[in-house]
């Protein structure tokens, strides 16, 4: 039994000795990768133990419980209930003489926190592995210088702590291709590479953000200036998403950010970068078909949904299918509309294909060669971000040039036509001048004839209204003439009586008879003057207006023309009867008007009113009573004359035509169509206005307003 324990002890010592021997690796500069970088994680010989004990950094410890385990084999399945993945790695290394006189450094490219020990002494802490935990931000960090002598053995011990969550992006998940950068031994060329990376990262970042902002400002300005252009709106949204993607993509290179903020930044970047790329598809479809199809929207949605799963969880197949469908649809659009693609449209094609091809290259380089990816990540990211908007800017520029060329070509065509016509016009000028002279002569003759015709028409209208008055005037003048005749006969008889009394010597009777004769003569004179006034008024109405205004009693004028018009119509039609109503304002007094002109207007309106009620009488029931009302009122600085009837009324569709020359509702031969037109002009010449109110079947009211 004792031998058995001794045998087991010897075997354990042998295993420990073997582990110790296998744990040591000789490193050579031939193991350097690009820029003098030697990845220590993939090197064989690492020992690993999960958990934490500060003594595990010491050189001489019991290695029982340790196992051969490469750092690239770490995975999320090793996390505890809090999601913490923690353990220690140990590796013995020896540098050969190829490292002589080469200054070395230790670099890290993973967000996990690590404490690195060399021969039991803490070399450097990348982040904080304790509580509270703090991730290490590896972006644009210079390596930490370390002194290692060739030919001497060194123990590298690493305390590793990481937290991997559901939303840890694939670039920093615990995967072999990411974990190979957990710790690297670097030479001076790597320091130069980091310096160059600093410079170019900031250059690309500044250019990407600046150009994105300028494009964003430019295209939204175009939208503001051209709100109806849908293409400008689509491109403006592309530049908006591009600006967000550019800021998110390079934000972490200008500011030191925390691990949670890095996750948010990454999520924003992977969301908005494909949006700006996918909008190229929508814009291509728009310029080719003038619409965005349902299929285009579905492809857009599928790529947007599958993209986060590919970048966050490395579930790439759905994204690959959606991306392939997008490429297929782009090819389909280009094939179907290939004959229509020319000029500026090629820039839209490039704006769609360039970021698509850049995204394809970006994804595949990241998948198959991380060295090349990290080397050219910034220019590829800038190309992916800016290529679409820049080609769209080129499209707008070429399109403007094409529009200007089209305008210039059209202008040149017009100029050529103009030049051709100049010669024709020059030859025709002489002929035209002759024709103009002849036509001018003809126009003069026509104008004179027109003036003559116009005068005749106006005179005709006057005579027509005079005809309306003739019968009324005859009726009015008959009364004073009867008086004159009667008193003349009586006076003749009185003269005979006076002669008889003279012969008889009755002088008193003679005197009485002489007084009676004198009274008769006065009455004859009065009624003769009355007849003269009537004749004077008739002459004033018939002759051309002098244009001189006289103080006139407007109410008396209206009353006179109302009676004259009524008696005139009665003389022509004995069966006509109408109720005449007057309502005159006695406070008006006299106003300055041209009486014959205003009288002509009043007569015209009253005559039309009598015509309207007479026509309705022919169709209306027996109890219908034709009524015409004339009234005057003083309203502020105006005199208002109203002529109202209860006739047929005026249809609304012809109300606007009433004051047009030659427009009449009377049968042919019964009206000239000039009465209301002349009335309108006369009232306007007096500084007033004439309006009409009418209800079809109920009557019409004309309103004349004259300034006092």
Helices and strands as residue ranges (DSSP letters): H 2-22, E 24-27, G 29-31, E 37-39, E 47-50, G 54-57, E 67-68, G 71-73, G 76-78, E 84-95, G 97-99, E 104-107, E 113-118, E 121-126, E 144-146, E 153-163, G 170-172, H 176-179, E 184-186, H 188-225, H 230-254, H 259-289, H 294-313, H 317-336, G 338-340, H 345-368, H 370-504, H 507-542, E 550-553, H 554-572, E 579-583, E 590-593, H 595-619, E 627-635, E 638-645, G 652-657, H 675-685, E 689-695, E 699-707
